[in-house]
Amino acid sequence: MAYRNHNCCPPTDPIMTNPRRVVRNFYHPQLVQVIHPIEIVNRHHCYPVYQHSVTCSERDEWVGSAQPYFRKDNQ
């Protein structure tokens, strides 16, 4: 048994398949200026602010028989 540890089949021609494409992506930083315009609008609004004030008046009333005596000088 001369073929005990050997392959008894003869070698064949190699089979070549279509190449597979492997893409390796490399990324490099690139500065890009992004400008964000801002418009500031100042709105002015009027709103009521109540200032309360109090007026005071005073008067005398005479009721019933407690009327004061007024003297008429020309009589």
C-alpha positions in Angstrom: 0.0 0.0 0.0 2.1 2.7 -1.3 -0.8 5.3 -1.4 -1.8 5.0 2.2 -0.9 8.6 3.3 -1.1 10.1 -0.2 -4.1 11.4 -2.2 -4.9 9.0 -4.9 -6.5 11.6 -7.1 -4.2 13.6 -9.4 -4.2 17.4 -8.9 -6.5 19.4 -11.2 -6.1 22.8 -12.8 -7.0 25.6 -10.4 -10.4 27.3 -10.8 -10.3 31.1 -11.0 -13.4 33.0 -10.0 -14.3 36.5 -10.9 -12.6 39.0 -8.6 -14.6 40.4 -5.7 -14.5 44.1 -5.3 -13.6 45.3 -1.8 -14.0 49.1 -1.2 -12.2 50.6 1.6 -13.5 54.1 2.5 -11.3 56.6 4.1 -12.7 59.8 5.5 -10.8 63.0 6.0 -12.2 66.2 7.7 -13.1 69.1 5.4 -14.1 72.4 6.9 -17.3 73.8 5.6 -18.6 77.2 6.9 -22.3 77.2 7.7 -23.8 80.7 8.2 -27.0 81.0 10.3 -28.4 84.5 9.8 -30.4 85.8 12.8 -32.8 88.7 12.6 -33.7 90.3 15.9 -37.1 92.1 16.0 -37.8 94.4 19.0 -41.5 94.7 19.4 -42.8 97.4 21.8 -46.3 97.0 23.2 -48.3 99.4 25.4 -50.3 97.8 28.2 -52.4 99.6 30.9 -50.9 100.2 34.3 -53.6 101.3 36.6 -52.7 104.1 39.1 -55.6 104.3 41.5 -56.1 107.6 43.2 -58.8 108.6 45.8 -60.4 112.0 46.1 -62.0 112.9 49.4 -64.6 115.5 50.0 -66.3 116.4 53.3 -69.6 118.1 54.1 -71.8 118.6 57.1 -75.5 117.6 57.1 -78.0 118.7 59.8 -80.8 116.4 60.4 -83.9 117.0 62.5 -84.0 119.5 65.4 -80.2 119.6 65.7 -80.0 122.4 63.1 -77.5 125.0 64.0 -78.8 128.5 64.6 -77.8 131.0 61.9 -78.3 134.6 62.8 -79.3 136.8 60.0 -77.7 140.2 60.6 -80.0 142.2 58.4 -83.2 141.6 60.2 
